[in-house]
Amino acid sequence: MTRRESIPAFAVVGRPNKGKSSVVATLARDDSVHIAAAAGSTREVRRFPMRVDGETLYELVDTPGIQRARQVLAWLREHCGDASERPATVRDFLQQHAKDPQYSDEVQALGPLVEGAGIIYVVDGSVPFGADYEAEMEILRWTGRPSLALVNPIENSDFVEQWTAGLGQYFQTVRVFDAHRAEHRKQLELLTLFGHLDPEWQQPLQRAVEVLEADRQRQHLEAAEAICELIIDGITYSVSQALPDGAPEAPVRTLLFNRYQRHLIRRERECRSRVEELFYYRDLKTAETGMAFDEEELFAQENWYLWGLSQRQLLLAAGAAGGIAGGGAGAVVDGMTAGLSHGLGTLLGGIGGAVASARGVLKRGDDIARWKLSGVPTGGHKLVYGPSRNLNFPFVLLGRALQHHRMVSQRTHAVRGTLKLAEPALDWLDEAGRRQLAVIFEDLRRGRKLEQRRAQLVGLVQGWCTAVDS
């Protein structure tokens, strides 16, 4: 067999505007597949291989919609003697009408099947089943290729049961498959099903599932590593500028603060791009309305409790980190824990100076880090901004990054809408997790146990990234 013949291929067929291209985009994990609201937007066959590390696991074929099924079926019946001749008769139809513009869509849709592709037939579960669909289903049955049917509930699921019953008369397997919401596991189930339909494909598709499962774990791990590098950079980065004696500080402070912001905004953007690349998104930022993660909002103080920790959570975490007011972590944690049953007022009294320090750091957006002015041996001064001492800032970076990862990793490649930060990012994080992170962040800030703390942080973030699949 040729290389193409040995690779499972699935031709996605059906009527125009039933979600065929969305199914192709999702199963091929390719956001370059053209998806349009207008019917008949796919005018020619396009092949989309699913590759991992350069190896093609399978191929999806996007086809034009079948539009003249009754005429085609009438021709086939007229030129066929018995059931054994049906696949050959379909091939004869394609040869005789290869250049006939009247059947251009049908020739392109059926061509990949004659070449050996399996059939994925797509219908819309939000419209009623009708007898007029039976002609195209019968044509597909004539090809003799392994097949399954997908009911895609584009607007609703009102007629899914009708479709399931009707499709079952023509196809070996029928499944409901929402191309815009199909989670990772659902996609792998389809590959496994097709392996059972064609014995020759069982082994390559089983391998495809194994490779994709391993690739998924790699994606989460490398995303976690990218997120951790962003956080570590965010709490250790600083900028400086030498000042001659007598030079005004105010313009330099503005310059350094802007440089500091631009660096962290760029680093967050690079982290997002890396995560999107890991999950095979190439055009996510330019797809339709783009992303609703405004970069400038990384420094919008009023939103920090949405992205990071609430005030109460932050004060608890601040106590767990210890050393904020010069005291030990143990005494602060004890006072903090006792205050939980008596409300925030008792809590504030229990951790005293740590609370005042934490609240002071959070007061204004430009307090994300502190200014330092030191002498320079050759004369003049050096103005330094950073690294960040803001207790909530690493939680803000983490919350935004995990929210972005969750939406990208759970998003199918058929979706072309806006990524939106729609809910508090770290509300799910329990108290133990917040305390553990606070200790890790504080040690990273101070340069203590760097390798150990980095490994701990990567492990935690990887676990949270992987958990989105369950």
N, C-alpha and C positions, 0 to 999 in steps of 0.2 A: 504494500500500500504506500501511497505517497504520504508526505508529512500531513497535508491537509486532510486526507482521508482518514488518517489515524487519530485525528483530533476531533472529539465530539463537537458537532455544530448544531445549533438550534435555530431554525427559521421561525421568526415571530410573525404570524399571519393573522388576517382578519379584516374586518371592514375599516374604512377610514375613521379616524377620531375615536377609537375605542381604547386608546392607551397603549398601543403596540410599542411606540418609541419609548414610553415611560418604562415598560417592562424591560426593554433592551438596555436602557441606561442603568436600571437597578441591578440587573443580573450581570452586566458587563462591568459595572462600577466605573462608568465612563460619563463624565458630565459634558463631554463634547457632543453627545447624541443630541440632534436637533429635536426639540419638543415645542410644538406650537398649538395654540387653541384652535386654529382653523383646520377644517377637515382636509385631508389629502396633502398634508405638508410634506410627507415622505413620497418622493416621486421616483426614486431609484433605489436599487439594492445597495446597502452599505453593511460592511462586515466589521464587527467590533470584538477583537480577541480579548479574553481575560488572561492577563499575564501577571505572573509573580516572579520576580528576580529573573526576568527575561524568558521564562518558560511559559508557553501558551498552554493553559489548562483546558480551555474550551472556547468556543466562538459563538457569538450571537449575531444573527443576520436580521437586519431591519428591512422590511419589505413594504411596498406600496399596498394600499388596501384593495381587496377584491371587490370589483364593482359590477361585473357582468357574469355572475355565477350561473344563472339560469341558462344563458346562451352557451356558456362553456360546457355545462353538464349535458345539454341537448346534443352538442357536437360529439362529446365523448360517447354517449349512449348510441348515437347513430353509427359510430365507427368501431364499436367494440363488439366482439362475438360473445365472450363469456367472462366470468370474474377473473380468470387466470390472465387475461390479456389487459386488465385495467391499467397496471403501471406502465406497460408499453404504450397504451393508447394515450395516456397523459403525455408521455414523451413525444409521441407523434404530433399531438396538438401543439406543443411548444415549437417543434421543428417547422411545422407548416405556418404558424402564426408569428414566427420570431420577428418579422418586420412589419406586422400588421398593427398600425397605431390604435385600432379599435380595441385590441386586447393587450396593449402594452403593459398595463398594471398586472394583469393576470399572468402573463408570461414571466414577468420579473418575480412575482410572488411564488410561482410554482417552480421556477428554475432551480433554486437551492435544494428543493425537495428531491428533484430528479437527480441532483448531484450527490445526494446521500444525507442531507440534513434531517434531523428530527423536527417534529411539528410542535410548536407552542401556539395554540389558537386562543386568541384573546377576544373576550366579549365584555360588554358593559352591563354590570349587574343592576344598574339603576334604571334600565329600560326593559320593557316586557320582551319575553321570548316570542319569536314569531316563526311561522312555517317558512317564510322567505329566507331564513338563515340556513335551512336544511340543504339547499342546493350547494352552497360553498362547503358545508361540512361533509357532504357526500363526495365532492371533488377531492377533498383532502383524504378521505378514506380510500379513494381509488389509488392514491399514490403508494399505498402499502407501507408508509414510513411509520416508525414508532411515534406516538403522539400523546400529548396531554393538553387539556383545556384549562385556561385560567379565567375565572370570573372576576373582573376588575370593577369594584364598586366605585365608579367615578364620583357620583354625587350622593348616592345612598345605597342601601342593600335591599331595597324593596322587592326586587325580583330575582334575588340570588337563588332561592329554592326552585323557581321555575327553570332557570338556566341549568342548575345542577341536574335536574331530572331530564331535561332535553339533551344536554350535552352528553350525558351518560349513554345515550343510544349510539353515539358515534365515536367516542374517545375512550381510550383505555383508562385514563385517570382524569378526574376533574377536581380542581382546587380553587378556593377563593384566595385571591392574591391581590392585595392593594399595593400597587407599585410605589405609592408615595409613603407607605407606612410599614412596609415589610421589614421586620427586624432581621438581623444577621442570620439567626437560626432558621428562620423561614426560608431564606434564600438557599441555604445549604440543603434543606429538606427537598427542594425541587430537584437539585442535582442528584440526590440519592434516589428519588423516585424514577428519574429518567434512566439511571443505571439499571433499575429493575426491569424497565421496559425493553431495553436492548442489551442482550448479554455481551455483545462486543464492546459496549461502552461501560459496563459495570466496573471493570478494573480502573480505567482512566478516570472515571468520575469519582470513584472511591478515593483515588489519589488526590483528585482536585479538592475534595472536601477536607482531606487531611492537611493539604498544603494551605488551604484557606484558613483552617482553624489555627494552624501554627502561625500563619501570617497575622492573624488577628491578635494573638498574644504579643507578637513582635511590635505591632502597631501601638498597643497600649503601653508596652514597656518603653519604647522610644519616645512616645508622647510624654510619659511621666518624666523621663530624663530631661527632655526639653523644658518642661514646666519647672522642674527643680533648678535647672541652670538659670532660668529667668528669675526665680525667687532669690537665689543666692546672689546674683548680680544686683538685684534690686535693693538688697539690704547691705551690700558692701561697696557699692559704687560711690565715688566722690569726684568732684572737679575742683580745680584750684587755679589761681592766677596770681602772679607776682605783681606787687604794686610799688612803684617808687615812693619815696617819702614825699608826703604832701599831696599825693594824687587822691582825687575823690573816690570814695568806696561805692557810692550808690549805683553808678552806671555798671561797675564791675559786678556787684551783687546781682543786678538784673540780668547781665550777660550770663553769669554762671548758673543762675537758677534756670534760665531758658535752656542752656546747654544740658543741664541735668535732666530736665523734663524731656527734651528731644531724645536723649540717649535711652531713657526708660521706655518712652513711647515706641522708639525703633525696636528695642529689644522685645517688647510685647508683640509687636507686629511680626518680627522674625519668628517668634515662638508659634504664633498662630499659623503663619505660612508653613512652618515645618509640620505641624499637626495636620493641616489640610493636605499637604503633600503625602503624608503617611497614609491617609485614608483615600488616596487617589482622587483628590480634587485639584483640578488645574485652573478652573475658571470661576471658583466660588466667589471671589471678590467682585467680579464683573458681571455675575449672573443677575440679570434684571435689576432689582432694587438694591442689591448688595447686602452689606452687613450693618446692623444697628449697634455696633460696638464702637461708639465714637472714641477715638484715641485720646482726645483732650479730656474726656470724662474720667480717665485714669486718675486725674488730679482734682476731680470735682468732689470736694469734701462732703457735700450734702448726700452723696450717693454711697459713701463708704460703708455705711451700715447695711446697705443692700448687698454689696459685693463681698464684704468681709464679715466681721462679727458685729453684733449689736453692742450697744454700750455695756449692758449687763454682762454679756458673754466676754467682752474684751477685758473688763475689769477682773473677772474671774481668771482669765488666761494670764493677765498681767501678774496677778499674785502667784500663779503657778510658776512663772518664769523666774521669779525671785530677783533680789538684788536691785530692784528699781529704786527703792528708798534707802539702799545701803544695808538692808537686813537680809537674813537668810530666807531661802524659799520655804523651809519647813514652817516657820512661825507664821508667814503670810498665808500659806495654804490652810493652816489650822484655823486662823481667824476667818478666812474666806469661807471655809466649809461650814463653820458654825453659823455664819450669817445667813446661809441659804434659807433656813427655816423661819427667819425673822424679817425677811424683806430686804430691799436694797439699802434702806437707811442703816440697818445694823451692819450690813456688808461693808458699806463705806467706812464706818467707824472701825471695823475689824481690820482693814488693811491700810488705813491711814494714809501715810505719805505715798505709798505706791499708787493709790487711786488718784491723788492730787497730781502726781507726776504724769500718770497715764492720760488724765483728762487734759492736762496742760499741753501735752504733745499733740493731742487731737484737735486743739482749739481752732487752728487755721490751716488752710491748705498748704501755705508756704512753710509750715512747721514740719513738713515731712522729714526734713533733716535739719541739722544745726550748723551755724556758722562758726568758724574758728579763724582767728587772726594770730599769726605768729611772725616773729622776726626772721629775716633772711640774713645770713652771715655777711653777705656782700653789701648789705644796705637795703632799706625798704622793708616791705612786709609781704606775707603770702596770705591770701584770703582763700579759705577752703570751705566748700559746701558739701556735706555728706560725710560719711555714709548715713543712711537713714536710721533714725532712732525712733521713728514712729511705730508704736506697737501694733497698730492695725494694718500697716502697709503690706507686710508679707501675706497677711490673710486676704487683703484686697487682691493682690496679684494671684494668689492661689484660687480664690473664688471665681475671678474672671476667667482664669485659664481652665479650671475644671468645667465651668459652665460652657465655655467654647468647645472643649473636648467632647463633652456629652452631646451637644447639639450636632457637631460634625460627625461623630462616630455613629450616632443613631439616625442620622439623616440618610435617605436614599439618594442616589444620583439622579433620580427623576425629579426631585424637588428643586425648584429654581427660585424660591421666594427668599425673604429676608431672614437672616439669623437674628433673633431678638433675645435680649436678656429680660426674661419675663417673670422671674421669681427670685426671691433671695437666694444667693448662690450657696451659702454655707449653713443654711438652716438645719440641714440634716446632720451636721457634725455634732457628735455628742460631747459632753463635758470632758471626758477622758481624752478624746481626740484633740480638743482645743488646748488642753493643758500640755499634752505631749508635744504638739506643734509649737507652743509658746516656748518651751524649753529648748527645742531644736533651733528655732529661729534666734533665740538669745545667744546660744553658743556659737552659731554661725556668725552673728554680728560681731562677737568678741574674738572670733578666730580660735575657738576652743573645740577640740575633738572633731576637726573638720571632716576627715574621711568617714568617721563613724556616724556623724550627724547627717552627712550627705547621703550615705547608704540608707540610713533610717528614713530620711525624707523620701528618697526614691521608692523605697518599699511601700510606704504609706500611700503615696500618690499612685503608684502602679495598682495597688489593691483597689483604690477608689475608681480608677479608670476602668479596670477590668469589670468592676461591679455593674457598670452600666448595661452590660449584656444580660444580666440576670434580673 
